[in-house]
Amino acid sequence: CGTNTGNFTWSSSKYSRFCNKIESIKIVNQDSAYGNHAVTIVWTNSANTLQGYLTKDLILPANSTVELCEAPKYMNAGDKFDAYSSFTDVISILISAKKIT
Protein backbone atom coordinates (compact mmCIF):
# COMPACT_ATOMS: atom_id res chain seq x y z
CA CYS A 1 0.00 0.00 0.00
CA GLY A 2 2.97 2.28 -0.43
CA THR A 3 3.74 5.37 1.56
CA ASN A 4 0.20 6.56 2.22
CA THR A 5 -0.60 7.97 5.63
CA GLY A 6 -3.58 7.87 7.94
CA ASN A 7 -3.77 4.07 8.09
CA PHE A 8 -5.76 1.98 10.55
CA THR A 9 -6.51 -1.69 11.13
CA TRP A 10 -9.87 -3.28 11.94
CA SER A 11 -9.38 -6.85 13.02
CA SER A 12 -11.83 -9.64 13.68
CA SER A 13 -9.15 -11.13 15.95
CA LYS A 14 -10.62 -8.97 18.73
CA TYR A 15 -13.31 -11.65 18.71
CA SER A 16 -10.87 -14.50 18.07
CA ARG A 17 -13.37 -17.26 18.76
CA PHE A 18 -15.91 -15.81 16.34
CA CYS A 19 -16.34 -15.14 12.68
CA ASN A 20 -17.82 -11.82 11.66
CA LYS A 21 -20.49 -10.88 9.18
CA ILE A 22 -19.72 -7.46 7.72
CA GLU A 23 -23.02 -5.70 7.07
CA SER A 24 -21.80 -2.30 5.90
CA ILE A 25 -18.60 -0.41 5.11
CA LYS A 26 -18.80 3.33 4.52
CA ILE A 27 -15.91 5.64 3.68
CA VAL A 28 -16.33 9.35 4.43
CA ASN A 29 -14.06 12.14 3.16
CA GLN A 30 -14.52 14.97 5.66
CA ASP A 31 -11.96 17.23 4.00
CA SER A 32 -13.23 20.43 2.43
CA ALA A 33 -9.88 22.23 2.37
CA TYR A 34 -7.71 19.86 0.30
CA GLY A 35 -10.30 17.99 -1.77
CA ASN A 36 -10.00 14.51 -3.22
CA HIS A 37 -8.12 11.68 -1.49
CA ALA A 38 -7.16 8.15 -2.53
CA VAL A 39 -8.29 5.34 -0.24
CA THR A 40 -7.13 1.70 -0.25
CA ILE A 41 -8.60 -1.03 1.96
CA VAL A 42 -6.78 -4.38 2.02
CA TRP A 43 -8.31 -7.61 3.38
CA THR A 44 -5.80 -10.11 4.83
CA ASN A 45 -6.18 -13.34 6.78
CA SER A 46 -4.56 -14.26 10.11
CA ALA A 47 -1.32 -15.19 8.28
CA ASN A 48 -1.27 -11.75 6.57
CA THR A 49 -2.02 -13.36 3.21
CA LEU A 50 -3.85 -11.02 0.87
CA GLN A 51 -7.50 -12.01 0.47
CA GLY A 52 -8.37 -9.04 -1.73
CA TYR A 53 -8.82 -5.31 -2.02
CA LEU A 54 -12.10 -3.72 -1.01
CA THR A 55 -10.81 -0.57 -2.69
CA LYS A 56 -7.53 0.24 -4.39
CA ASP A 57 -6.69 3.93 -4.82
CA LEU A 58 -10.37 4.89 -4.83
CA ILE A 59 -10.54 8.66 -5.34
CA LEU A 60 -13.04 10.01 -2.86
CA PRO A 61 -14.19 13.57 -3.58
CA ALA A 62 -14.29 16.19 -0.82
CA ASN A 63 -17.27 15.99 1.54
CA SER A 64 -18.55 12.71 0.13
CA THR A 65 -19.44 9.19 1.30
CA VAL A 66 -19.15 5.81 -0.46
CA GLU A 67 -20.92 2.60 0.58
CA LEU A 68 -18.80 -0.47 -0.26
CA CYS A 69 -21.00 -3.46 0.63
CA GLU A 70 -23.91 -4.44 -1.58
CA ALA A 71 -24.04 -7.84 0.09
CA PRO A 72 -22.65 -9.12 3.41
CA LYS A 73 -19.01 -10.18 3.59
CA TYR A 74 -17.87 -12.89 5.97
CA MET A 75 -14.56 -12.72 7.81
CA ASN A 76 -12.90 -15.62 9.56
CA ALA A 77 -11.42 -15.18 13.01
CA GLY A 78 -8.11 -13.35 12.65
CA ASP A 79 -8.96 -11.67 9.34
CA LYS A 80 -8.45 -7.91 9.18
CA PHE A 81 -8.89 -4.82 7.07
CA ASP A 82 -6.01 -2.39 6.70
CA ALA A 83 -6.96 1.02 5.33
CA TYR A 84 -4.66 3.65 3.85
CA SER A 85 -5.41 7.22 2.82
CA SER A 86 -3.42 9.75 0.82
CA PHE A 87 -3.90 12.33 3.59
CA THR A 88 -4.10 11.91 7.35
CA ASP A 89 -7.05 12.72 9.66
CA VAL A 90 -9.71 13.40 7.01
CA ILE A 91 -11.04 9.94 6.12
CA SER A 92 -13.44 8.04 8.36
CA ILE A 93 -14.38 4.41 7.80
CA LEU A 94 -17.51 3.04 9.43
CA ILE A 95 -17.82 -0.75 9.66
CA SER A 96 -20.99 -2.44 10.89
CA ALA A 97 -20.53 -6.11 11.78
CA LYS A 98 -22.19 -8.95 13.66
CA LYS A 99 -20.42 -11.66 15.59
CA ILE A 100 -21.31 -15.13 14.39
CA THR A 101 -21.24 -17.58 17.28
Secondary structure, 3 states (H helix, E strand, C coil): CCCCEEEEEEEHHHHCCCEEEEEEEEEEECCCCCCCEEEEEEEECCCCCEEEEEEEEEEECCCEEEECCCCCEEECCCCEEEEEECCCCCEEEEEEEEEEC
